[in-house]
Amino acid sequence: EPFFKAGKSVIIAGGHYGNWEMFAVAFPLNIHHLAVSVYKKLSDPWFEKVMRNSRSRYGMLMVPTSETKSFFQKPVDRPTATIFGMDQSPSRIDRSHWMTFLGRDTAVIFGTEKYAKEFDQVVVFGRIMKKSRGHFRVNFELITAEPSQMPHGSIVERAMELLEKDIRQEPEWWLWTHRRWKHRRPEDT
């Protein structure tokens, strides 16, 4: 809320942890920012339509990864809050950041940090926690309000460290079925 009042857009770094689908549906109803989600387009047209309809039902603007840069370049009528799911396996290894995640050498999608620095957007980590049956709570933790001042890779690494901490505390809430470690680090990185 303070960033909205200051006219600042934010990037929300998170993962497929907790009930992220409910978060995507409820998020636009609970903030003043324009709610945006960057997502990987599904290859099956029927599932793509179902997923987009579900997530955008209450105002979430869905932006395919292939259109991310053009979205950030367009003027908007109010500050945005853009969600990046950072725990998927990147499609472009040459644009990935490599780090240790859950004890394994891991390629991490770098878009969160890239766009935060390029468009001067605040970065927060979105944490979804189950409180009781059917009840979840979302907390936001500031990673940086000045992304250009952060060393290369530090924004992505901090977000992934926070996600790893949550996973280690309650691993049953992390969806890890999307082949997280299908890539090996190239020799030249």
N, C-alpha and C positions, 0 to 999 in steps of 0.2 A: 504493500500500500504506500509506503513512503516514496518508493521509486516512481509509482504512478503519479503521485502528487508533484514530484519533481520533473515530470515529463520524460522519464527514462524508461526505455524498453529493457526487458530482462530476458535472459536465456535460462531455462530451467533444465539442468542436467539431471538425469535419473536413469533408472533401469527398469527392466521388466520384473519388478518386485512388488509384492503385495497386490492389491486389486487395481492395477494401472488402468484397466478398462473403465472401471467406475470413476476413477480420477479423471480420465479423458472426457467422460460424459458430464461430470459435475463441475469441472474446473471453470468453464466459461460462465457458469451461473454464480460463481463465488468471487470473481475478481472484476476490477474495472478495466484492466488491460484487455486488448483484443487477444483472445486465446488462439494460439497457433500450434499445430503439431507437425513436425517434420517426420515423414514416414517413408519406408520402403514400399513401393507399389507392389501389389500381389500379382502374380502371373495369371491367376484364374480370374476372369472378368466378373463372375458371379460373386466370389468371395471378396474381391476388391470393392464391389458395390455395397455388399452387406457391411463390411468393415467401415467404409467411409460414411455410410448412412448412420451406423451406430455411434461412431465417435463424433460426428458433426451434428447430431440431433439437436443439441442445445446451444449451438453457436461456435463450436470448435472449427477453425479454419484448417483444412488439411492441405499440406504442401508436400508433394512428392520430392524425394531427395534430388531428383534431376532438375527441379525448379527452385531449389533453395536460394541460390545466389540472386536470381532474378526477383524473388520475393523480397529479399532484404534490400534490394536496390529501389523498389517501388515506394513512393510516399504513401503513408497511411494516415488516417484521420485521428488516431490516438496511439499511445504507446502500446507495444506488443509484449506478450509473454509467450515465448516460443519454447516448446518442449523438444528436447533431443534425448532419445533413448540411446544411451552410450554402450550398452552391453551386447549389442549384436555384433556379429563378425563383419568387418568391413569388406566391401566388394572390391575396393581399390587398395591393395597392399602398399603400393607406392605412395599413397597419401595418408597412411596410417601412422600412429604413434605406437611404439613398442614399449611395453613395461611389464612388470610382474604383477599379475592379478590372480588371486587365489593360488599362489605358489607356482604359477605357470607363466612362461613367456607368452605374452598376449598382444595381439594387434588390436588397437583401439581406434575407433572412429574419431577423427580429429576436428570435425566440423564445429563442435561446441566452441572450442578455443579459437579456431580460425575466424568464425563469424563474430564472436565476441570482440576480438581485437580489431577486425576490419571495420565493424560498424559501431564500436564503442558501446557495447551492451553489458550491463551488469550480469554476473553469473551467480546463480543460486543452485543449491542441490535440493531436489524435491524428494522428501522421504515419506513413504506411505507405510503406516503401521496399523496392524489389526488391533482394535481395542476389545471387541467382543464379536459374537456372531453377527455378521452383516453390518458391523460398524468399524469404520476405518478413520484414521486421522492423518492429515498431511501436515508436515512441518517443512519449513524452508530454512536452509542454512546458507548464509552468505559465503561464497567462495571468493569473489572479488567485485568491488565496485569500480575498479580501475584496471581493466584487463590488459591494456597496453603496457602497464608497469610490471606485469608478471613475466618471469622467465619462460622461455619456450618449453612447452609440455607441462608446466606446473598446474594449469587449470584442469586439463584432462586428468592428470594424475590425482589431483585432490578429489575430483568428483568420483573417480573409480575407487579411491581409498575409502571414501564414505560409503559407497555402495558395497564394497567388500566387507566393511565393518557390519553393516546391516545383515548381509548374507551369513556371515559367521555367527551372528547372534541368533538368527532364526532362518536357517537355510531352506526350510520348507516353503517359504514365500517367494523364492526366486525361480523363474522359469528359465531353465538352462537348456531346453530342448533344441535351440536353434544352432547347433553345431558351433559353439563358441570358439573352439580351438582347432578349426579346420586348416588354418594357415600356419606355415612355419616361417620364422624370421629369415628373410633373404640374407645371404652372406655379406652383402655390401651395405647393410644398414648399421 
